[in-house]
Structures are given as C-alpha cells and as structure tokens.
C-alpha cells in the first residue's frame, strides 16, 4: 500500500486538473474509486482495500484485487509524464531535472521509432540544460547516444569525434562521482538505524578522504563535490567533533553558494549539520537564523523538513521552552505526512513525546490544550512495544528509551518495578555504556540507580549522587563526545526534576 500512497501523493487531484487520466468513465470506475480512497488516506494497508472492494473474506492475495491494484499503479506511473512539474516550491535545478528526464524518455522512444530528426532537435535542448545543472549521468547517456547516431547512422566523422571525446570526458567524471559516492555510502549506511557513536570509523573516513581529495580537486562536479564534502564531514561526525564539523559545513556552504544555480540539496544538508553543531556547542544565538535559512530550502512534509524540526524541538527542550516544544510536537504528529516517514524518524518523535509526557506528569509542563494531550493516549507499555528499531540501538537511542521508562515509572510511583529492574539496568550500563562517548549517559544512569538503592529518599539520594553529579557537570554537552540525539533533555535538568519527585 505504501507504493500506492506515495504515487497518489505525487499524482494529486489538483495536479491532474481536468485530465481524464484513470478511466473514460470516472464516476463509475472502480479504479477511480480506489484512487480517490487512497488519496484520501482511507486505507492503512492492502488487506483493508481488498476487504472493501471484494468482501470480508478476501485479502490482498486475491487475484481480483491484485489486478485492480496493478491497474491503478500502472496508470499512476503513466500519469507522472503529464502532471504539472513546475511547482513554485521546486528550485530551478529540480524543475530542470524533471523536465530533462521526462524529455529524455521521449527521445528514447523517438529513436526507437526511427524519428531521428525530431529526437536530435530535442537532444540539443536537453544537452544545454544538462550541462548547466551538471547532470553527469544524463550527459554520459546523451553523448553516448549522439556518438552512436553520428557514427553509425549519419556517418559524420567530425561530429562522431566531437561526441566521442565528450563522452569519454563525462564518463571519466561520472566514474569519479561513483567512486566518491561509494566512499560516502559505505560510511553513511552504518548510521541509518543506529545513533551509537562509530569512533572506529574515523580511520576509515580519513582513508576515504585521502582517496577522494584528488577527485575533488580535479572535478568541479555537483554530485562528486556533494558526496566528497559529506565524506569529509563524516570524518568528524563519527567522533562527534562538532567544532571541526562546523568548520567543514561552513566551507561546503561557501562552495555551493557559488554555483550559478541554487544548489538546494547541498545547502539544506550542510545547513542542517551546521544547526546540529550550533545546538551541541550551545551557540543558540545563531541557531534560529540557521534553522530559518535551512527551512527556505525545504518543502514542508518532506523527510528533511521533519529532521530539521527535530533540532528545533531539541533547542526548545534544552532551553526549558517546554510549551513551545509541545506545540511543535503536536504539529508534527498531526501532519498528514508523518505516517509515511521511515520508522526511525517516527520513533525519534515518539521518544520525544514520551519525555514531554514525563514533564507533564511531573508538573513541569502545563498543557493548555487538554484535547491534544488526551489525543496522544500515551501508555508506557504500548510505547515500549512500538520502539522496534531503536530498541536494538543499545549504545544509541535505546539509552533514551531506557531512561524515560525509568522516569515515567518514578513519577507514577512504581517503586517496586524500579527495584526489580535495577539489576538489569545496571548490567545494561556495564555492558554498553562503559566507553568514553557514553560517559554522560553512564553517569546519569548510575545516579538514577541510586534511587532504589536508597529507598527513594531525597536526602540520601542527593548525598550518594554528589560525586556522579559533579563529574557529570564537569563534562558539559558541548565538550562531550556523544551523539547529539541521545539527550532529549539535558541530564542536569532532568536530575533537578527527579529530586523534586522524591520524598
């Protein structure tokens, strides 16, 4: 069902305008009805759709439903070539990309039909735009086609040599792009579903930086430079070196701002990373301006838009702007695109919600909109069961989950549960949080473990945790070598709240 939902969101009713796309008889067509219901988010999965159209005893494996589904998907895919792609939110490069590849598909069909004159005229137009916006892979394909056309059909030796040389040059660039891209992907794939630090990757990243440096100096290519700067960035992000990461971000932003077109994707990527650095380095005076600049390159509802709002939430949470944090969380969770986000992004917001629930139950956060908090219907057991991806991220976001479980049980006075869990939590701490980047989490967890050890008595707990707290404050967030997402709320502030909950 996710594929149909994605297509329906692209091929919306407004984009289709008056084009009778799905069928000649739109009012009575089952396909049209299916499209309308998918576009209106009527189905959660294929089984629901199959039951609606073919009865309660049917499911998505039913041949009739599979035929209906395939018909709708085929027509939605075909419609991509006739919808209006010139949206105001698209940058000039995005518009050029869609138009070039749409026209190039037409060229391929024309060549297949031996309409060479028409095809060549279109190719010249595509080539001009592809050069301007550095569509390397498309340029390789275009020059390959022109070389073949003039060398085997027209017989123009001069043109053949010209296009053959251009093909070789752009093929070399494209190969270099892929080489640099491979280095970046090899590093980034290890962070998709894990927020744990990857200190051991720094040497690998440094070796990749050496490999790609010559390519970056030799080729002024959009894709190569993007992946190259991201690889350089990874050399410092793997060890959470925010000062050097900030420097690389500024250099990359400066490079892409000099392009003759708006390089929206690189700018949003490096502005986003810059925002992370500003949060961790506590440069809050620069943060809001950086967030706004980054938002100017993002379309609302896209994945990176949600990721940037995570940083705004973190800014609010770290500065005790809990009302603003709650308003932002509510807006995110109610966004119609939220359910289409990857699981790891959804789980990040679910964890943030759990911390706000704790603040509310602790009397720190007063929610004026009672309906909003009631709508969340938060239950700890349900929350823990739904965290599927980060539950495996033992040195990353699962630490935040473990802590919020403890805190919610504390505020609910489930002391027996906490006493029973203490030994398991301590084993977890000893096994996963002993290395340096996790020292703040290690210290805070040891402080929490003093609660059941000292019968949840405030004075005894405060006395026993003094050494841990002093050590914690001696390693502030801005100097701690840890992943920025883990501390939803700074541990020092959480601890002050914990002490108010003790008798």
C-alpha positions in Angstrom: 0.0 0.0 0.0 2.9 2.4 0.7 3.8 2.5 -3.1 0.2 3.5 -4.0 0.1 6.1 -1.3 3.4 7.6 -2.5 2.2 7.7 -6.1 -1.2 9.2 -5.1 0.6 11.9 -3.1 2.6 12.9 -6.2 -0.3 12.5 -8.7 -2.7 14.5 -6.6 -6.2 15.5 -7.9 -5.1 19.2 -8.2 -2.1 18.2 -10.4 -4.3 16.0 -12.6 -6.5 19.1 -13.2 -9.0 18.2 -15.9 -7.1 15.3 -17.4 -9.3 12.2 -17.5 -6.4 10.0 -16.5 -7.7 6.9 -14.8 -10.6 5.9 -17.0 -13.1 7.2 -19.5 -15.9 6.8 -17.1 -14.5 8.3 -13.9 -17.7 8.4 -11.9 -18.4 4.7 -12.1 -14.9 3.3 -12.3 -13.7 1.0 -9.5 -10.1 2.2 -10.4 -11.1 5.8 -9.9 -12.8 5.0 -6.6 -9.7 3.2 -5.5 -7.5 6.1 -6.4 -9.8 8.6 -4.6 -9.8 6.5 -1.4 -6.0 6.0 -1.4 -5.5 9.8 -2.0 -7.9 10.4 1.0 -5.9 8.0 3.2 -8.9 5.6 3.6 -6.8 2.5 3.8 -3.9 1.6 6.1 -2.9 -1.5 4.1 -3.7 -3.7 1.2 -5.9 -6.0 3.2 -8.2 -3.2 4.1 -8.5 -2.2 0.5 -9.2 -5.8 -0.6 -11.9 -6.2 2.0 -13.6 -3.0 0.9 -13.7 -4.0 -2.8 -14.1 -7.7 -2.6 -15.7 -8.7 0.7 -14.7 -9.5 4.2 -13.4 -13.0 3.4 -10.9 -11.7 0.9 -7.4 -10.4 1.4 -4.6 -8.7 -0.6 -3.6 -12.0 -2.3 -7.0 -12.2 -4.1 -6.3 -12.3 -7.9 -9.1 -9.7 -8.5 -7.6 -7.3 -6.0 -4.1 -7.8 -7.4 -5.4 -7.0 -10.9 -7.2 -3.8 -9.6 -4.1 -2.8 -7.7 -1.8 -3.3 -10.7 -4.1 -1.3 -13.0 -4.2 1.6 -10.6 -0.4 1.6 -10.1 0.3 1.4 -13.9 -2.0 4.3 -14.6 -0.5 6.4 -11.8 3.0 5.8 -13.1 2.0 6.7 -16.6 0.4 9.9 -15.2 3.8 11.1 -14.0 4.6 12.2 -17.5 1.6 14.6 -17.9 1.2 16.2 -14.5 2.5 19.8 -13.9 6.0 19.6 -12.6 6.6 23.3 -12.4 5.6 23.8 -8.8 6.5 27.0 -7.1 8.3 25.0 -4.3 10.7 23.4 -6.8 14.1 25.0 -7.3 15.4 25.7 -10.8 17.6 22.6 -10.7 14.7 20.4 -9.6 12.5 21.7 -12.4 15.3 21.2 -14.9 15.9 17.6 -13.6 12.3 16.5 -14.0 11.9 18.2 -17.4 15.2 16.8 -18.7 14.5 13.2 -17.7 10.9 13.5 -19.0 12.1 14.8 -22.4 14.9 12.2 -22.4 12.4 9.4 -22.0 10.5 10.8 -25.1 13.8 11.0 -27.0 14.5 7.3 -26.3 11.0 6.4 -27.7 11.5 8.6 -30.8 14.9 6.9 -31.5 13.2 3.5 -31.1 10.6 4.7 -33.7 13.4 5.9 -36.1 12.3 9.6 -35.7 15.9 10.8 -35.6 15.4 14.4 -36.8 12.8 15.1 -34.1 15.0 13.3 -31.5 18.1 15.2 -32.4 16.4 18.6 -32.0 15.2 17.7 -28.5 18.6 16.3 -27.6 20.2 19.7 -28.2 17.8 21.4 -25.8 18.3 18.7 -23.2 22.1 18.9 -23.6 22.1 22.6 -22.9 20.2 22.3 -19.7 22.0 19.2 -18.5 25.4 20.9 -18.9 24.2 23.9 -16.9 22.9 21.8 -14.0 25.7 19.2 -14.1 23.5 16.1 -14.7 26.6 13.9 -15.2 24.8 10.6 -15.7 22.4 12.1 -18.2 25.3 13.7 -20.1 27.1 10.4 -20.4 23.9 8.9 -21.8 23.3 11.8 -24.2 26.8 11.8 -25.6 26.7 8.0 -25.9 23.6 8.3 -28.0 25.0 11.2 -30.2 28.2 9.2 -30.7 26.2 6.2 -31.9 23.9 8.3 -34.0 26.5 10.2 -35.9 28.9 7.3 -36.1 26.6 4.5 -37.4 23.6 6.3 -38.9 24.6 9.8 -40.2 28.3 8.9 -40.9 29.5 12.4 -39.9 33.1 11.7 -38.8 33.7 15.2 -37.4 30.6 15.0 -35.2 31.4 11.4 -34.2 34.9 12.5 -32.9 33.4 15.5 -31.1 30.8 13.5 -29.3 33.1 10.6 -28.7 35.6 12.9 -26.9 32.8 14.5 -24.9 31.5 11.0 -23.9 34.9 10.0 -22.6 35.4 13.2 -20.6 32.0 12.9 -19.0 32.3 9.2 -18.4 35.5 9.9 -16.5 33.7 12.4 -14.4 30.8 10.0 -13.8 33.2 7.2 -12.8 34.9 9.6 -10.3 31.4 10.6 -9.0 30.6 7.0 -8.4 34.0 6.4 -6.7 33.4 9.3 -4.3 29.7 8.3 -3.8 30.7 4.8 -2.8 33.0 6.1 -0.1 30.2 8.2 1.3 27.6 5.5 1.2 30.0 3.0 2.8 30.2 5.3 5.8 26.6 6.6 6.0 24.9 3.2 5.8 26.1 2.4 9.3 24.1 5.3 10.8 20.7 4.8 9.2 19.1 2.8 12.1 21.7 3.4 14.8 22.6 6.6 16.8 25.5 4.9 18.6 28.9 6.5 18.0 31.1 4.9 15.5 34.5 6.1 16.7 36.2 3.1 15.0 35.0 4.5 11.6 37.2 7.7 11.8 40.2 5.9 10.4 38.1 4.6 7.6 36.7 8.0 6.9 40.2 9.5 7.0 41.4 6.9 4.4 38.4 7.8 2.2 39.2 11.5 2.4 42.7 10.8 1.1 41.2 8.8 -1.8 38.6 11.4 -2.8 40.8 14.5 -2.4 42.4 14.3 -5.8 39.0 13.8 -7.5 37.6 16.8 -5.6 40.5 19.0 -6.7 40.2 17.8 -10.3 36.5 17.8 -11.0 34.0 20.7 -10.3 31.1 18.3 -10.3 27.9 18.8 -8.3 27.4 15.1 -7.3 31.1 14.5 -6.7 31.5 17.6 -4.6 28.4 16.8 -2.6 29.5 13.3 -1.7 33.0 14.5 -1.2 32.1 17.2 1.3 29.8 14.7 3.1 32.7 12.2 3.4 34.9 15.0 4.9 32.1 15.8 7.3 31.8 12.2 8.4 35.5 12.2 9.4 34.5 14.5 12.3 30.8 13.5 12.9 31.8 9.9 13.7 33.6 11.1 16.8 31.1 13.9 17.4 33.8 16.6 16.9 31.3 19.5 16.5 33.9 22.3 16.2 35.6 20.7 13.2 32.2 19.6 11.7 31.1 23.2 11.9 34.2 24.4 10.0 33.6 21.8 7.2 29.9 22.8 7.0 30.9 26.5 6.5 33.4 25.6 3.8 30.8 23.4 2.0 28.1 26.0 2.2 30.5 28.6 0.8 31.4 26.3 -2.1 27.8 25.5 -3.1 26.6 29.1 -2.8 29.0 30.0 -5.7 27.0 27.8 -8.1 25.2 29.6 -10.9 22.0 28.0 -9.8 20.5 27.4 -6.3 22.1 24.2 -5.1 19.2 23.5 -2.7 20.0 19.9 -1.6 23.6 20.5 -0.6 22.8 23.8 1.1 20.0 22.2 3.2 22.2 19.2 4.1 25.1 21.4 5.3 22.9 24.0 7.0 21.2 21.1 8.8 24.5 19.7 10.0 25.5 23.3 11.0 22.3 23.5 13.1 23.3 20.3 14.9 26.7 21.8 15.7 25.2 25.0 17.0 22.9 23.1 19.3 25.7 21.0 20.7 28.1 23.9 21.0 25.3 25.9 22.7 25.6 28.7 20.1 21.8 29.3 20.4 22.1 32.9 19.3 23.0 31.7 15.8 20.6 28.7 15.7 17.3 30.2 14.9 18.7 32.1 11.9 20.4 28.9 10.6 17.1 26.9 11.0 15.2 29.5 9.1 17.8 29.6 6.3 17.7 25.8 6.1 13.9 25.8 6.0 13.9 28.1 3.0 15.5 25.2 1.0 13.0 22.6 2.3 9.5 21.6 1.3 7.1 21.1 4.1 6.3 17.5 4.8 9.5 16.1 3.3 11.8 13.9 5.4 14.5 16.5 5.9 11.8 19.0 7.0 10.9 16.7 9.8 14.6 16.2 10.6 15.2 19.9 10.9 12.2 20.3 13.2 13.9 17.7 15.5 16.6 20.2 16.0 14.1 23.0 16.8 12.5 20.6 19.3 15.9 19.9 20.8 16.5 23.6 21.1 13.2 24.1 22.9 13.8 21.1 25.2 17.4 22.2 26.1 16.3 25.7 26.9 13.2 24.7 29.0 10.8 26.1 26.4 8.5 23.1 27.0 5.3 24.8 25.9 6.9 25.5 22.5 8.3 22.0 22.4 4.8 20.5 23.0 3.2 22.8 20.3 5.8 21.7 17.8 5.4 18.0 18.7 1.7 18.2 18.3 2.0 19.9 14.9 4.5 17.2 13.7 2.4 14.2 15.0 -0.8 15.7 13.3 1.0 16.3 10.0 -0.6 14.0 7.4 2.9 13.0 6.1 4.1 11.8 9.5 2.7 8.2 9.0 4.7 7.9 5.8 8.1 8.7 7.4 10.7 5.9 7.9 10.3 4.1 11.1 13.5 5.5 12.7 12.2 9.1 12.2 8.8 8.3 13.7 10.4 6.6 16.6 12.6 9.7 17.3 9.4 11.8 17.7 7.7 9.1 19.8 10.6 9.2 22.2 10.4 13.0 22.3 6.7 12.7 23.1 7.4 10.3 26.0 9.7 12.9 27.6 7.1 15.6 27.4 4.6 13.2 28.9 7.0 12.8 31.8 7.3 16.6 32.2 3.5 16.9 32.3 3.1 14.2 34.9 5.9 15.7 36.9 4.0 19.1 36.9 6.7 20.8 34.9 4.7 21.1 31.6 1.2 22.6 31.8 -0.7 21.9 28.6 -3.5 24.4 27.9 -4.9 22.2 25.1 -6.3 19.3 27.1 -7.6 17.6 23.9 -4.1 17.5 22.4 -2.6 15.6 25.4 -5.6 13.4 25.7 -5.4 12.6 21.9 -1.9 11.2 22.4 -3.3 8.4 24.6 0.2 7.6 25.9 0.7 4.3 27.6 4.2 3.2 28.6 3.8 -0.5 27.7 2.4 0.4 24.3 5.3 2.9 23.7 8.0 0.4 24.6 6.4 -2.2 22.3 6.3 0.3 19.4 10.0 1.2 19.6 11.2 -1.6 17.4 14.2 -0.1 15.5 15.9 1.8 18.4 15.4 -1.0 20.8 18.3 -2.6 19.0 20.4 0.6 19.2 21.9 -0.3 22.5 24.6 2.4 22.6 22.3 5.0 20.9 18.7 5.9 21.2 17.8 2.9 23.3 19.6 4.6 26.2 17.0 7.4 25.9 14.2 4.9 25.9 15.6 3.1 29.0 15.8 6.4 30.9 12.4 7.6 30.1 10.9 4.2 31.1 12.6 4.7 34.5 11.5 8.3 34.8 7.8 7.7 33.9 7.7 4.8 36.4 9.3 7.1 39.0 6.7 9.8 38.5 4.0 7.2 38.7 5.5 5.9 42.0 6.0 2.4 40.6 8.8 1.9 43.1 8.6 -1.9 43.2 9.0 -2.1 39.4 12.1 0.1 39.6 13.6 -2.0 42.4 13.0 -5.2 40.3 14.6 -3.5 37.2 17.6 -2.1 38.9 19.9 -5.1 38.5 19.1 -5.4 34.8 19.6 -1.7 34.2 23.0 -1.9 35.9 24.0 -4.8 33.7 23.0 -2.8 30.7 25.0 0.1 31.9 28.1 -2.0 32.5 27.8 -3.7 29.1 27.0 -0.8 26.8 27.9 2.5 28.4 31.5 2.0 29.6 33.3 3.6 26.8 34.2 7.3 26.7 31.5 8.7 24.3 28.8 7.4 26.6 30.2 8.8 29.9 27.4 11.3 30.5 24.7 8.6 30.0 26.7 6.2 32.1 26.9 8.8 35.0 23.2 9.7 34.8 22.1 6.1 34.8 24.3 5.5 37.9 22.5 8.4 39.5 19.1 7.0 38.7 20.2 3.6 40.1 20.9 5.3 43.5 17.1 5.9 43.9 16.1 2.2 44.5 19.3 1.7 46.4 18.4 4.4 48.9 14.7 3.7 49.2 13.8 6.8 47.1 14.7 9.1 50.0 15.7 12.5 48.7 18.4 13.4 51.2 20.1 10.0 51.0 19.9 10.0 47.2 21.3 13.6 46.9 24.2 12.7 49.1 25.1 9.4 47.3 24.9 11.0 43.9 27.1 14.1 44.5 30.3 12.5 43.1 28.4 11.4 39.9 26.7 14.8 39.5 29.9 16.7 40.0 31.6 14.5 37.3 28.6 15.0 35.0 28.7 18.8 35.2 32.5 18.7 34.6 31.7 17.2 31.2 29.2 19.6 29.6 27.3 18.6 26.5 29.3 20.9 24.2 32.5 19.0 25.1 31.1 15.5 25.4 31.9 13.2 22.6 28.4 11.8 22.2 25.7 11.6 19.5 23.5 14.7 19.7 20.1 13.0 19.7 20.6 11.0 22.9 19.9 13.7 25.5 16.4 14.8 24.7 16.6 17.0 27.8 20.0 17.7 29.4 20.7 15.3 32.2 21.4 18.1 34.7 17.9 19.5 34.2 16.3 16.0 34.3 18.1 15.4 37.6 16.7 18.6 39.2 13.2 17.4 38.3 14.0 13.9 39.7 15.0 15.3 43.1 11.7 17.2 43.3 9.8 13.9 42.9 11.5 12.3 45.9 10.1 12.4 49.4 
